[in-house]
Amino acid sequence: MGTCVREIIWEHSLDFICLQETKKPVISAAYLRKFDPLDVFFWTWLPSEGKSGGILVGVKKDSFEVHMSKVVKYVVLVCLWDKQLKIKWNLMSLYGSAHDEFKDDFLLEMVDFLSGQDVPFIIGGDFNIIRGPEEKNQNYYHSHFIDDFNAIIHAFTLREIALSGGKFTWTNGQDPPTLVKLDRVLMSDNWEDIFPLVSVRKLPRSFSDHNVLLLTSDGA
């Protein structure tokens, strides 16, 4: 994975990167050097539980000052000072539980983080919850988690950044495949005010059963 991540970072000149489902209980300096050999990123992470879950977030030191970072069970929060725009905004990366018995805990933690935001923010990752039948190509089942997820989005007046390049972000790799949109990026309305041309594009799968999502703040 290290080589693929390094290529994505440099090919797209990323200012930040969020990886979910790292499956790594420990992330060492030697591991980080595989895709950040010049130490240009600030890194923080949520360890996996065995080979399940895990989040890694990196932000470019030349682009941001990191005022604070917080790691809990499902969410990694990084509070940023944007050096170019001279403003504060927050970046949240999350990995939602794939197991129904833990989805309520995940959604409660998400609400707790959203309730504490007093600056513009984006929140993205693998939510492991869909928003409706159009986000799964087969075997759709309407659970209350879908309603709860949509209610949270509406309650906090979040906007989902439209995805180009295809509507599904995960496949089970079988024939015929099950295709699902599990990954997305949400933004506060005041973050959209700062970046009105923001876009998200799905890149081809390379090292995962998920597609990489590329966020571009200037609409390019």
Secondary structure by P-SEA (a helix, b strand, c coil): caaaaaaaaaaaccccccccccccccccccccccccccccbbbbbbbcccccbbbbbbbbccccccccccccccbbbbbbccccccbbbbbbbbbccccccaaaaaaaaaaaaaaacccccccccccccccccccccccccccaaaaaaaaaaaaaccccccccccccccccccccccccccccccccaaaaaaccccbbbbcccccccbbbbbbbcccc
